[in-house]
Amino acid sequence: MVKLSKEEKRLLLDIAHSAISRAFRGDFTPPDLESLPLNLRRKGASFVTLKKNGKLRGCIGSVVAHRPLAEDVHFNAIAAAFKDPRFPPLHPDEWPHVKVEVSVLSDPKPLPYDDMEDLLRKIKPGMGLILRHPLGTATFLPEVWENLPDPYIFLSELARKANLPPDVYNDPRTEVFYYTTESFTYDDL
């Protein structure tokens, strides 16, 4: 994960805000990459989280870098606002009350383990986790630890998010990956 400057973080937040504001008018045009710093033109993975009155209002992202970071933030912001299946599409009246957070992810790395007990010893707050199984996949950003500080509950809820049983970690077909994030809002700059 590339260390972003304060200005690069501000640009990513501006891109997210602009994407949502313009989407209300039916304009989904991605940012002009040529005008952006190199770090934002490189492939990157991001999540955009929307909170209204401190409560989750939308969160969509990519766990693997597959397009320029600026474009990833742009499209994830639109998806978080209008396509998160847990919420109705964002209404223009809500928009002034929504806080945007951008999280830039490191490349996921495999987290080998023997069984659930071994995995419980290896995971730590601050790790983002990806659960991958033939019957389902899910991820929790590192910030989820704030609401689920108990490692067993963290893993159980991650399995539930993937529509899998909590003991899925004992299935040899289950893979776990970890990553870190750099998350920021305008308040952080």
Long-range contacts (C-beta under 8 A, 24 or more apart in sequence): 1-104, 1-105, 1-106, 1-107, 1-180, 1-182, 2-39, 2-42, 2-44, 3-182, 4-39, 4-104, 4-182, 5-37, 5-39, 6-189, 7-37, 8-37, 8-39, 8-40, 9-102, 9-184, 9-188, 9-189, 10-186, 10-189, 11-36, 11-37, 11-40, 11-70, 12-40, 12-46, 12-69, 12-70, 12-73, 12-102, 12-104, 13-100, 13-102, 13-184, 13-185, 13-186, 13-189, 15-70, 15-73, 15-74, 15-77, 16-48, 16-73, 16-74, 16-76, 16-77, 16-100, 16-102, 17-77, 17-100, 19-73, 19-74, 19-75, 19-77, 19-78, 20-77, 20-78, 20-81, 20-90, 20-95, 20-100, 21-95, 23-78, 23-81, 23-82, 24-92, 24-95, 28-78, 30-70, 30-71, 30-74, 30-75, 31-70, 31-71, 31-74, 33-68, 33-70, 33-71, 36-70, 39-69, 40-68, 40-69, 40-70, 41-68, 41-69, 41-70, 42-68, 42-69, 43-67, 43-68, 43-69, 44-68, 44-69, 44-72, 44-104, 44-105, 45-69, 45-72, 45-104, 45-105, 45-107, 46-72, 46-73, 46-76, 46-102, 46-103, 46-104, 46-105, 47-76, 47-102, 47-103, 47-105, 47-141, 47-181, 48-73, 48-76, 48-77, 48-79, 48-80, 48-100, 48-101, 48-102, 48-103, 49-80, 49-100, 49-101, 49-102, 49-103, 49-141, 49-143, 49-183, 50-80, 50-81, 50-90, 50-98, 50-99, 50-100, 50-101, 51-98, 51-99, 51-101, 52-94, 52-97, 52-98, 52-99, 53-97, 57-87, 57-90, 57-94, 57-98, 58-84, 58-86, 58-87, 58-90, 59-84, 59-141, 60-84, 61-103, 61-105, 61-141, 62-105, 63-105, 63-108, 63-130, 63-139, 63-177, 63-179, 64-107, 64-108, 65-105, 65-107, 69-104, 73-102, 99-185, 99-187, 100-185, 100-186, 101-183, 101-184, 101-185, 102-183, 102-184, 102-185, 103-141, 103-143, 103-181, 103-182, 103-183, 104-181, 104-182, 104-183, 105-179, 105-180, 105-181, 106-179, 106-180, 106-181, 107-179, 108-177, 108-178, 108-179, 109-177, 109-178, 109-179, 110-175, 110-176, 110-177, 111-176, 111-177, 111-178, 113-169, 113-176, 115-169, 115-170, 116-155, 116-167, 116-169, 116-170, 119-155, 119-169, 119-176, 120-151, 120-152, 120-155, 123-151, 123-154, 123-155, 123-178, 125-149, 126-180, 127-178, 127-179, 127-180, 128-178, 128-179, 128-180, 128-181, 129-154, 129-155, 129-158, 129-176, 129-177, 129-178, 130-176, 130-177, 130-178, 130-179, 131-158, 131-159, 131-161, 131-162, 131-164, 131-168, 131-169, 131-174, 131-175, 131-176, 132-174, 132-175, 132-176, 132-177, 133-162, 133-164, 133-168, 133-171, 133-173, 133-174, 133-175, 134-173, 135-162, 135-163, 135-164, 136-162, 136-163, 136-164, 137-162, 138-162, 141-181, 141-183, 142-180, 142-181, 142-183, 143-181, 143-183
